Amino acid sequence: MHTQIFEEEKTLFEEAVLAQIRNGLQDSSIEFVQQIQRLWSDYGQIVRLVSRNSGKHYVAKVVSSETPGAHPRGWNTLTSHERKVRSYAIEATFYQKYAHLTSAKCLVPAYQTSTSFSGGSVLIMQDLDALGYTEKPTSPTMDGLHQAVIWLANFHATFLATKGEGLWPIGTYWHLSTRQDEWQAMPDGLVKQHAKTIDSALHNASFQTLVHGDAKVANLCFHVSGTGVAAVDFQYVGRGPGVKDLAYLLASALDNEGLYQHGDQMLDVYLNEFISALTIRQCELDRKPIEREIHMLYPVAWADYYRFLLGWNPDSWKICDYMLEMADNGLANICK
């Protein structure tokens, strides 16, 4: 059975693509090991490769740019397709130009090379499994969530005030300017009415950094020892305030009860680690303005994500009392 699955996966991974990878890595001994997963909306696949000569493992993201995939929720428009194709090009830019600036406290896979083929492209990265980052829980422990928040704070401190050339001008996949179809689908109400105000408050934040843009639990890899976390999937990395990532991470990790129990604590962990990371980098910034902006914009970030969900999937389990309360607080902060 396993042999049959392997052969089916290997057949899907065309020899022509493998030839391009071998050429890009300058290693004719590269072989297909396994398919890790299909990409969202069937835009390609992520596979594991190995060099028979060196024994080194790689992960390759093989992307098709030809036709829109079948979106799970029916949002398979031309706009969606163009955004998705651009997102893969931006991810490659992040790995090429920015990934090497990260540290062990905000680990990402090291860039190896990239290449293209007829109708698509391949991004080749370090295999995190080979470093021990093999744990991918659907629901992390509180210690794991704490580590993930630490990762975010260090990532945001690393790229504070970075212009992000070649990346999304506004990071995250749900920001308003790229989600007009979803805005139109929203029910009438205060969040829809003030969507531009919410977006503007985040876009005009004083302390801009690079945000991961899709920092959910599914995009985190935890070390087998229980110490350390790495992040993958940088398709929507770009400029923005760090609280956008924080609110999104917590929404993906905790239910309503968990958010009420741990939301404030995780915000404090984030803020303290962010300030500490800036201090280590000898960034001479006054702590008080940073604290004020983070506390003011944290609920605004929740309102922003709530705005997206209302149009994209109003039945999402993530829409809960905590999210609604945060959204109300966010609107109160900016609609005075």
ABEGO torsion letter per residue (X at the ends): XAAAAAAAAAAABBAAAAAAAAAAAGBAABBBABBABBBBGGAEBBBBBBBAAAGBBBBBBBBBAABBBBBAAGABBAAAAAAAAAAAAAAAAAAAAAAAABBAABBBBBBABBBBBBGBBBBBBBBAAAAGBABBBABBBAAAAAAAAAAAAAAAAAABGBAGBGBBABBEAABAAAAAAAAAABBBEAAAAAAAAAAAAAAABABBBBBAGABBAAABBBBAAGBEBBBBGAAABEBEBAAAAAAAAAAAABBAAAAAAAAAAAAAAAAAAAAAAAAAAGBBBBAAAAAAAAAAAAAAAAAAAAAAAAAABAABAABBAAAAAAAAAAAAAABX
